[in-house]
């Protein structure tokens, strides 16, 4: 069963990058594919492909259920932030 930690408070929530690790910030080069029967169970999954600057490729997979849950959590967080911002604007 895949695991997908969901970080809703920005990059500071991400697992720390080990000292000396080579980091690639890739603004372009991300592709996402739906695999209709990508899980061993036959359920759908999502594959993400990242083309790194050195020519290598990283592939990440997770279940559709976890990807969809992450999307719902992020959407909820953004809606809350927008609601709080509009209340703050209205109060000033």
Phi and psi restraints in degrees (value plus and minus 20) as a CYANA .aco file:
   2 UNK   PHI     -88.7   -48.7
   2 UNK   PSI     136.2   176.2
   3 UNK   PHI    -141.2  -101.2
   3 UNK   PSI     118.6   158.6
   4 UNK   PHI    -155.9  -115.9
   4 UNK   PSI      72.5   112.5
   5 UNK   PHI     -81.9   -41.9
   5 UNK   PSI     114.7   154.7
   6 UNK   PHI    -128.5   -88.5
   6 UNK   PSI     100.2   140.2
   7 UNK   PHI    -129.6   -89.6
   7 UNK   PSI      95.0   135.0
   8 UNK   PHI    -124.5   -84.5
   8 UNK   PSI     -21.8    18.2
   9 UNK   PHI    -133.5   -93.5
   9 UNK   PSI       5.6    45.6
  10 UNK   PHI      73.5   113.5
  10 UNK   PSI    -197.6  -157.6
  11 UNK   PHI     -82.1   -42.1
  11 UNK   PSI     -43.0    -3.0
  12 UNK   PHI     -84.7   -44.7
  12 UNK   PSI     -37.9     2.1
  13 UNK   PHI    -102.5   -62.5
  13 UNK   PSI     -35.7     4.3
  14 UNK   PHI     -88.1   -48.1
  14 UNK   PSI     135.4   175.4
  15 UNK   PHI     -77.1   -37.1
  15 UNK   PSI     112.8   152.8
  16 UNK   PHI     -78.1   -38.1
  16 UNK   PSI     123.3   163.3
  17 UNK   PHI    -101.7   -61.7
  17 UNK   PSI     108.5   148.5
  18 UNK   PHI     -78.7   -38.7
  18 UNK   PSI     122.3   162.3
  19 UNK   PHI     -78.0   -38.0
  19 UNK   PSI     113.8   153.8
  20 UNK   PHI      65.2   105.2
  20 UNK   PSI     -23.1    16.9
  21 UNK   PHI     -90.1   -50.1
  21 UNK   PSI     123.4   163.4
  22 UNK   PHI     -99.3   -59.3
  22 UNK   PSI     104.7   144.7
  23 UNK   PHI    -134.9   -94.9
  23 UNK   PSI     113.2   153.2
  24 UNK   PHI    -134.5   -94.5
  24 UNK   PSI      98.7   138.7
  25 UNK   PHI    -113.8   -73.8
  25 UNK   PSI      97.1   137.1
  26 UNK   PHI    -136.3   -96.3
  26 UNK   PSI      73.9   113.9
  27 UNK   PHI     -90.4   -50.4
  27 UNK   PSI     -46.2    -6.2
  28 UNK   PHI    -147.2  -107.2
  28 UNK   PSI     146.4   186.4
  29 UNK   PHI      83.7   123.7
  29 UNK   PSI     -10.8    29.2
  30 UNK   PHI    -117.7   -77.7
  30 UNK   PSI     108.7   148.7
  31 UNK   PHI    -144.2  -104.2
  31 UNK   PSI     123.7   163.7
  32 UNK   PHI    -144.9  -104.9
  32 UNK   PSI     113.2   153.2
  33 UNK   PHI    -147.8  -107.8
  33 UNK   PSI     119.7   159.7
  34 UNK   PHI    -109.2   -69.2
  34 UNK   PSI     108.6   148.6
  35 UNK   PHI    -128.7   -88.7
  35 UNK   PSI      83.8   123.8
  36 UNK   PHI     -75.7   -35.7
  36 UNK   PSI     -54.1   -14.1
  37 UNK   PHI    -150.8  -110.8
  37 UNK   PSI      25.6    65.6
  38 UNK   PHI     -94.1   -54.1
  38 UNK   PSI     -42.1    -2.1
  39 UNK   PHI    -104.9   -64.9
  39 UNK   PSI     135.3   175.3
  40 UNK   PHI     -77.2   -37.2
  40 UNK   PSI     -49.7    -9.7
  41 UNK   PHI     -94.4   -54.4
  41 UNK   PSI     -31.9     8.1
  42 UNK   PHI      74.8   114.8
  42 UNK   PSI     -24.0    16.0
  43 UNK   PHI     -97.4   -57.4
  43 UNK   PSI     142.0   182.0
  44 UNK   PHI     -92.4   -52.4
  44 UNK   PSI     133.8   173.8
  45 UNK   PHI    -158.7  -118.7
  45 UNK   PSI     152.3   192.3
  46 UNK   PHI    -143.9  -103.9
  46 UNK   PSI     113.3   153.3
  47 UNK   PHI    -134.3   -94.3
  47 UNK   PSI     113.7   153.7
  48 UNK   PHI    -137.1   -97.1
  48 UNK   PSI     112.3   152.3
  49 UNK   PHI    -137.6   -97.6
  49 UNK   PSI     108.6   148.6
  50 UNK   PHI    -140.7  -100.7
  50 UNK   PSI     101.6   141.6
  51 UNK   PHI    -105.3   -65.3
  51 UNK   PSI      95.0   135.0
  52 UNK   PHI    -106.0   -66.0
  52 UNK   PSI     134.3   174.3
  53 UNK   PHI     -77.9   -37.9
  53 UNK   PSI     -48.1    -8.1
  54 UNK   PHI    -102.9   -62.9
  54 UNK   PSI     -15.7    24.3
  55 UNK   PHI      76.0   116.0
  55 UNK   PSI     -34.1     5.9
  56 UNK   PHI     -97.2   -57.2
  56 UNK   PSI     145.0   185.0
  57 UNK   PHI    -147.2  -107.2
  57 UNK   PSI     115.4   155.4
  58 UNK   PHI    -127.5   -87.5
  58 UNK   PSI     115.4   155.4
  59 UNK   PHI    -138.9   -98.9
  59 UNK   PSI     110.1   150.1
  60 UNK   PHI    -148.4  -108.4
  60 UNK   PSI     116.6   156.6
  61 UNK   PHI    -148.3  -108.3
  61 UNK   PSI     126.9   166.9
  62 UNK   PHI    -168.9  -128.9
  62 UNK   PSI     146.7   186.7
  63 UNK   PHI     -92.6   -52.6
  63 UNK   PSI     133.8   173.8
  64 UNK   PHI     -80.3   -40.3
  64 UNK   PSI     -59.0   -19.0
  65 UNK   PHI     -79.4   -39.4
  65 UNK   PSI     -64.6   -24.6
  66 UNK   PHI     -90.0   -50.0
  66 UNK   PSI     -60.4   -20.4
  67 UNK   PHI     -82.3   -42.3
  67 UNK   PSI     -63.6   -23.6
  68 UNK   PHI     -85.3   -45.3
  68 UNK   PSI     -59.5   -19.5
  69 UNK   PHI     -84.7   -44.7
  69 UNK   PSI     -61.1   -21.1
  70 UNK   PHI     -81.5   -41.5
  70 UNK   PSI     -63.2   -23.2
  71 UNK   PHI     -80.1   -40.1
  71 UNK   PSI     -65.9   -25.9
  72 UNK   PHI     -83.4   -43.4
  72 UNK   PSI     -60.6   -20.6
  73 UNK   PHI     -85.5   -45.5
  73 UNK   PSI     -62.6   -22.6
  74 UNK   PHI     -87.9   -47.9
  74 UNK   PSI     -60.0   -20.0
  75 UNK   PHI     -81.6   -41.6
  75 UNK   PSI     -64.9   -24.9
  76 UNK   PHI     -80.5   -40.5
  76 UNK   PSI     -60.8   -20.8
  77 UNK   PHI     -83.8   -43.8
  77 UNK   PSI     -65.1   -25.1
  78 UNK   PHI     -84.5   -44.5
  78 UNK   PSI     -58.8   -18.8
  79 UNK   PHI     -84.9   -44.9
  79 UNK   PSI     -59.5   -19.5
  80 UNK   PHI     -84.7   -44.7
  80 UNK   PSI     -64.4   -24.4
  81 UNK   PHI     -80.9   -40.9
  81 UNK   PSI     -63.9   -23.9
  82 UNK   PHI     -84.5   -44.5
  82 UNK   PSI     -60.6   -20.6
  83 UNK   PHI     -84.5   -44.5
  83 UNK   PSI     -63.8   -23.8
  84 UNK   PHI     -84.4   -44.4
  84 UNK   PSI     -58.9   -18.9
  85 UNK   PHI     -84.6   -44.6
  85 UNK   PSI     -61.2   -21.2
  86 UNK   PHI     -89.7   -49.7
  86 UNK   PSI     -54.1   -14.1
  87 UNK   PHI     -87.8   -47.8
  87 UNK   PSI     -58.0   -18.0
  88 UNK   PHI     -86.0   -46.0
  88 UNK   PSI     -61.4   -21.4
  89 UNK   PHI     -83.1   -43.1
  89 UNK   PSI     -62.0   -22.0
  90 UNK   PHI     -88.3   -48.3
  90 UNK   PSI     -46.7    -6.7
  91 UNK   PHI    -101.3   -61.3
  91 UNK   PSI     -36.4     3.6
